Amino acid sequence: MSAAPVGPPTPVPAPSPYAAPDVKGVRLRAPVGLVIALTSLFALVIGITVYAVYADWNTRSLMQRLLADPAAVSDADLVRGERLTGLVGTIQGNALIVTGIVFIIWFHRVRTNAEVFAPGADKLARGWAIGAWFIPFANLWLPYRIAVTTWGSSTPSGADGGYRRFPLTLVNLWWGTFVLSRLLGWYGGMSYSRAESPGAVRDAATTMLVGDVLDIAGAVLAVLFVRKLTAMQHARAAQGPVVAAV
C-alpha cells in the first residue's frame, strides 16, 4: 500500500503576546481596537476643526471689515457668521467629548498594562489614569506624569536583553500642544461670549483660531502618541512577563 501524500504542515497560530499571567489580579489587555477607534475619531476631530478654523477666520474678517467700514457688513452677514461659529462650536465640542472618553479608556488600559510590565513603577493607583483628567489644575500635570511613567514601563528590552530608552520627545510635544490648545480655546471662548465690541470679537476670534490650529496639531500628535505607545506595549508583551527596569 502506497503512503498517502504528505502536504505542507498546517501553520500553528502564534500565541497572543498579551497572554501574560496576572500580576496582583491585573492582566494584560490589547488596546488595538481602541487605537483603531481613536485614529478614526481624531481624524473626524481634525476635519471638524479645520472647519472651525474657517469659522474663526470668517468671524475675524467680518469684524475687521466692520471696523474699517460699518456699512460694508450687513446684519445678515453678522447673523450668518454668528450662527456658523455657534454650530461649529457645538459639533466640535461633542466630537471632542466622545474622543476624550475613548482616549481615557485607552489611557487607563495602557496604564494597567504598564503595571504588569513594571509593578510599582507608578506610585499612583491605576485609577488615577481616569481621575487625573477631572481634577482642576491638577489635570494640567497629572495625566502627563502618568503618561511618562507608562511610557518608561512599556519600553521593550533591547536585543541583548538590556534596557532601551525611548526619548520622551513625542510625549512632550503632544502634552504641550494639548495643554496650550485647551487654554487658548477656553480663553478665546470666554472672551467671545463676553465681547461687546467688534474689536473684542475680532480678538477673541483670533485667539480661537490659534487654539483651533493647535487643536489640529495636537490631534495629529495624539494619534502618533497612541500608536507609538501601543506598539511599544505590543513589543514589550511579546518579550514575556519579565519586569522591565524603569
Buried (B, 14 or more C-beta within 10 A) or exposed (E): EEEEEEEEEEEEEEEEBBEBEEBEEBEBBBBEEBBEBBBEBBEBBBEBBEBBBBBBBBBBBBBBBBBEEEEEBEEEBBEEBBEBBEEBBEBBEEBBEEBBEBBBBBBBBBBBBBBBBBEEBBEBEBEBBBBBBEEEEBBBEBBBBBBBBBBBBBBBBEEEEEEEEBEBEBBBBBBBBBBBBBBBBEBBBEBBEEBEEBEBBBBBBBBBBBBBBBBBBBBBBBBBBBEBBBBBBBBBBBBEBEEBEB
